[in-house]
Amino acid sequence: MNDNIPLSARAHAQPHRKAVLIALLWITMAAGAVFATLNLRAGNLPLAVVEIAMASYSLFLMWAVRRTRHLDRWLLAYSLPFFSAMMFALYVPRSTVSVFGWILLVPILSHLLHGRKLGLAISLFFTGIGAVIFLFRFHDSPLYMEPIPLLNMGILTLCVLTFSHVYEVSRERSENKLLRLARTDFLTGLANRVMFEEMFEKEKHRAQRELTPLSLILLDLDFFKSVNDRYGHEMGDRVLVHVARLIRKRLRLSDLACRFGGEEFAIILPDTHIRQAMAVAEQLRATVADHPLVDEDTTIKQTMSLGVAEIGPDGSTLEDLLAQADERLYMAKGKGRNQVVGPLWIDTETADA
Ligand SMILES: Nc1nc2c(ncn2[C@@H]2O[C@H](COP(=O)(O)OP(=O)(O)OP(=O)(O)O)[C@@H](O)[C@H]2O)c(=O)[nH]1
């Protein structure tokens, strides 16, 4: 069964990364203009040129970032030149030692913009280069080559890097957990309707692109009200969990089962024709009917009725498929429950054969 529940964790990070980038672009433009003026006055032409270039480039990025659908590329298009310009500022002999303070921004910004993995890689790369430039420029300066200033700078940088990384790791974990909860049914652990609709659209586009079939099963437990009435609501919940477990066990990894609400479940079967889907539905029906919930001295038998539909012959939208599957599910109920109903033409073909 499909378990990639936080499928859009990256997509969810995009608005917050975009907001950080836009704030940075404003700051880079303003700081670039101010520092370029100061450096021009001080006669530091190469650095002033780099700062003007960075400010102009930020203006262009501001325009591009608001329009793009590929934010990841533009995040790199900002951070790599920005950190490179920072390294250049560290390298220029006329820049003061205070410029090295900017290195502390590298781990913070790269984690904010790129997340934990790429953020860490970029942080290590540029802080490493910064350290090499520092040693290159000041290796013969006794003031800076003393153990205490060296340790101060090294440990401070390491602390900022470690805290940025640890914070980002725990932020991503919490975000994934929340995304998972928002897409999962709290009782059975199956996908909920939000996740189901998201996955259906994804699978539908894949089926259209790759010209593969896609089927849907809708199922509803039979006489479930009498389970609640006889054994209590808590036992009813345990039956729902038991049935969900049986469904989950029988499905392929690429299938997605969802609790639609109450005692109704739906399943997406990618790359599956209606006949195969009906065979799966029949196996699910038999599995649930043959595996009652056994709890100490109580045995609760449960059956279910199922309706099956396929994208194409039964329509192209989720609403179309659900409507067809629902109609068939209620035909199954009407025919006595504990059975699978597919399209009429399958029955006709089978009868003719
Ligand atoms: N225990 C429990 N019961 C639920 C939950 N959600 C819905 N139900 C119960 O499911 C029952 C559904 O009853 P009906 O819609 O009459 O359906 P049924 O008894 O299964 O009858 P048919 O569908 O016609 O076979 C109701 O008693 C609901 O209270 C839940 O989360 N837990």
The ligand as a Tripos MOL2 file, in Angstrom:
@<TRIPOS>MOLECULE
LIG
   32    34     1     0     0
SMALL
NO_CHARGES

@<TRIPOS>ATOM
      1 N1        -17.8300    2.5210   15.7920 N.pl3     1 LIG1
      2 C1        -17.9500    3.4130   14.8170 C.ar      1 LIG1
      3 N2        -19.1070    3.4660   14.1330 N.ar      1 LIG1
      4 C2        -19.2420    4.3450   13.1450 C.ar      1 LIG1
      5 C3        -18.1910    5.2130   12.7900 C.ar      1 LIG1
      6 N3        -18.6080    5.9640   11.7410 N.ar      1 LIG1
      7 C4        -19.8850    5.5810   11.4640 C.ar      1 LIG1
      8 N4        -20.2740    4.5890   12.2990 N.ar      1 LIG1
      9 C5        -21.5460    3.8980   12.3800 C.3       1 LIG1
     10 O1        -21.7770    3.1360   11.2060 O.3       1 LIG1
     11 C6        -23.1880    2.8700   11.1370 C.3       1 LIG1
     12 C7        -23.6150    2.9510    9.7060 C.3       1 LIG1
     13 O2        -24.9580    2.5930    9.6790 O.3       1 LIG1
     14 P1        -25.8070    2.5410    8.3510 P.3       1 LIG1
     15 O3        -25.4640    3.7230    7.4910 O.co2     1 LIG1
     16 O4        -27.2190    2.3560    8.7410 O.co2     1 LIG1
     17 O5        -25.2530    1.3130    7.5580 O.3       1 LIG1
     18 P2        -25.1920   -0.2230    7.9450 P.3       1 LIG1
     19 O6        -25.7410   -0.5100    9.2940 O.co2     1 LIG1
     20 O7        -23.7620   -0.6560    7.7080 O.co2     1 LIG1
     21 O8        -26.1350   -0.8610    6.8730 O.3       1 LIG1
     22 P3        -25.8570   -1.0850    5.3470 P.3       1 LIG1
     23 O9        -24.7970   -0.1420    4.9020 O.co2     1 LIG1
     24 O10       -27.1810   -0.8050    4.6860 O.co2     1 LIG1
     25 O11       -25.4490   -2.5080    5.1770 O.co2     1 LIG1
     26 C8        -23.8540    3.8810   12.0430 C.3       1 LIG1
     27 O12       -24.3400    3.2140   13.1840 O.3       1 LIG1
     28 C9        -22.7240    4.8280   12.4470 C.3       1 LIG1
     29 O13       -22.8910    5.3140   13.7660 O.3       1 LIG1
     30 C10       -16.9730    5.1500   13.5420 C.ar      1 LIG1
     31 O14       -15.9940    5.8760   13.3160 O.2       1 LIG1
     32 N5        -16.9090    4.2290   14.5350 N.ar      1 LIG1
@<TRIPOS>BOND
     1     1     2 1
     2     2     3 ar
     3     2    32 ar
     4     3     4 ar
     5     4     5 ar
     6     4     8 ar
     7     5     6 ar
     8     5    30 ar
     9     6     7 ar
    10     7     8 ar
    11     8     9 1
    12     9    10 1
    13     9    28 1
    14    10    11 1
    15    11    12 1
    16    11    26 1
    17    12    13 1
    18    13    14 1
    19    14    15 2
    20    14    16 1
    21    14    17 1
    22    17    18 1
    23    18    19 2
    24    18    20 1
    25    18    21 1
    26    21    22 1
    27    22    23 2
    28    22    24 1
    29    22    25 1
    30    26    27 1
    31    26    28 1
    32    28    29 1
    33    30    31 2
    34    30    32 ar
@<TRIPOS>SUBSTRUCTURE
     1 LIG1         1 GROUP 0 **** ****
